[in-house]
Structures are given as structure tokens and as C-alpha cells.
């Protein structure tokens, strides 16, 4: 299977989040990529934050990759799991943009773990 591990270009415009707004490397995606490849799958990290990618650039990269599974995080990094941004604006925008290009759209992160039904409904993803 082919996986796209997507780190959105996190923005905090109009956000009520008061925590650290500095970019964080998506270390959890590095670990996941290594495990997926070890199991014989293809995996690519699309780091919108690192490369300052627009939603359209992320969409284009995902469309080019044509993954079986597209994964979106609900927080900028595993470091945010203890105090994540309260809103899902950024992952919602990414999910909406990727929906036509994802066979299976998955959300991971604190929102998906703590409130899975709400995350499913708010993000319109297939799985959390």
C-alpha cells in the first residue's frame, strides 16, 4: 500500500490557541514512515510546514502520489498532544481539500484519540 503522511502548513491566524506557535518537525511521521517501509509499504511525508506549502500545493502533491491512505494530524506535533490547539480549523481545511484525492482519509492525534466521534464528524474523514 502507498501512504501519504501529511503535515499541514499550520497557521494560527484567528486562533484562540495561546501555546507555542513555532514550527515543529513531525517526528511521529518519521517513525511511522520507517515502520510502514519496514512492513513493505510505500510511505511519503508531505511536510507543508517545512516547505511553506499552500493547500493547493499539498493537494497537488497528494494527487501526484495517488496514495491508498492519506493521514492528517490534528495537532502540529506529538509534542502538542498534551496541550493541542482547541480548534480543528487547519485539519478541516486539509481534509476538505484532500477528500477527492484520498481513497482512505485518516486523522491521527489527540482530538482523534480523545473525542473520536467528534473528530470523525468535524473532519469528515473515514477513520481516526
C-alpha positions as CSV (number, residue, x, y, z in Angstrom):
1,X,0.0,0.0,0.0
2,X,1.0,3.6,-0.5
3,X,0.7,6.1,2.4
4,X,0.9,9.9,2.4
5,X,1.7,11.3,5.8
6,X,0.6,14.9,5.7
7,X,1.8,17.6,8.0
8,X,-0.3,20.7,7.2
9,X,1.2,24.2,7.0
10,X,-0.1,25.1,10.5
11,X,-1.3,28.6,10.9
12,X,-2.6,30.2,14.0
13,X,-4.4,33.2,12.3
14,X,-7.7,33.8,14.0
15,X,-6.8,31.0,16.5
16,X,-7.6,31.1,20.2
17,X,-4.5,28.9,20.9
18,X,-2.0,30.6,23.2
19,X,0.7,27.9,23.3
20,X,3.9,27.6,21.3
21,X,3.3,28.6,17.7
22,X,6.8,27.8,16.4
23,X,7.1,25.1,13.8
24,X,7.9,21.6,15.0
25,X,9.3,18.7,13.0
26,X,6.7,15.9,12.6
27,X,8.8,13.3,14.3
28,X,5.9,10.9,14.6
29,X,5.6,10.7,10.8
30,X,9.3,9.8,10.6
31,X,8.7,6.9,13.0
32,X,5.6,5.9,11.1
33,X,7.3,6.1,7.7
34,X,10.1,3.8,8.9
35,X,7.7,1.2,10.3
36,X,5.5,1.3,7.2
37,X,8.5,0.8,4.9
38,X,9.8,-2.0,7.2
39,X,6.4,-3.7,6.7
40,X,6.8,-3.5,2.9
41,X,4.6,-0.4,2.2
42,X,5.5,2.8,0.4
43,X,5.3,6.0,2.5
44,X,5.9,9.6,1.8
45,X,6.0,12.6,4.2
46,X,4.4,15.7,2.8
47,X,5.6,18.5,5.1
48,X,3.6,21.6,4.3
49,X,5.0,23.3,7.3
50,X,8.7,22.8,6.4
51,X,8.2,23.8,2.7
52,X,5.5,26.5,3.4
53,X,3.1,24.8,1.1
54,X,-0.3,26.1,0.2
55,X,-3.4,23.8,0.4
56,X,-3.3,23.6,-3.4
57,X,0.4,22.6,-3.3
58,X,-0.4,19.9,-0.8
59,X,-3.4,18.7,-2.8
60,X,-1.2,18.6,-5.9
61,X,1.5,16.6,-4.2
62,X,-1.1,14.1,-2.8
63,X,-2.8,13.8,-6.2
64,X,0.7,13.1,-7.8
65,X,1.4,10.5,-5.2
66,X,-2.0,8.8,-5.5
67,X,-1.9,7.2,-2.1
68,X,-4.1,4.4,-0.8
69,X,-4.2,6.1,2.6
70,X,-3.8,9.8,3.4
71,X,-3.1,10.6,7.0
72,X,-3.6,14.0,8.6
73,X,-2.6,15.0,12.1
74,X,-5.0,17.0,14.3
75,X,-2.1,18.7,16.1
76,X,1.2,20.2,14.8
77,X,3.4,17.6,16.5
78,X,3.2,14.8,19.1
79,X,4.6,17.5,21.4
80,X,1.2,19.2,21.2
81,X,-0.7,16.1,22.4
82,X,-0.6,17.3,26.0
83,X,-1.9,20.7,25.1
84,X,-3.2,20.7,21.5
85,X,-4.8,23.6,19.7
86,X,-8.5,23.6,20.7
87,X,-9.9,24.1,17.2
88,X,-9.7,21.8,14.2
89,X,-9.6,24.6,11.5
90,X,-6.3,23.6,9.8
91,X,-7.0,19.8,9.7
92,X,-10.6,20.6,8.5
93,X,-9.3,22.7,5.6
94,X,-6.8,20.0,4.6
95,X,-9.3,17.2,4.9
96,X,-11.8,19.1,2.7
97,X,-9.1,19.8,0.1
98,X,-7.9,16.2,0.0
99,X,-11.2,14.4,0.1
100,X,-11.5,14.0,-3.7
101,X,-7.9,12.6,-3.8
102,X,-8.0,10.1,-0.9
103,X,-9.2,6.6,-1.1
104,X,-9.0,6.4,2.7
105,X,-8.6,9.6,4.7
106,X,-7.4,9.1,8.3
107,X,-6.9,11.6,11.1
108,X,-4.5,10.9,14.0
109,X,-3.7,12.9,17.0
110,X,-5.1,14.0,20.3
111,X,-8.5,15.0,19.0
112,X,-8.9,11.7,17.2
113,X,-7.9,9.8,20.4
114,X,-9.8,11.7,23.0
115,X,-13.0,12.5,21.0
116,X,-13.1,10.1,18.1
117,X,-16.8,10.6,17.2
118,X,-16.5,14.3,17.2
119,X,-13.3,14.2,15.2
120,X,-14.9,11.9,12.6
121,X,-17.8,14.2,12.2
122,X,-15.9,17.5,12.2
123,X,-13.2,16.4,9.9
124,X,-15.3,14.2,7.6
125,X,-12.6,11.5,7.5
126,X,-13.0,7.8,7.1
127,X,-11.1,6.7,10.2
128,X,-9.5,8.1,13.3
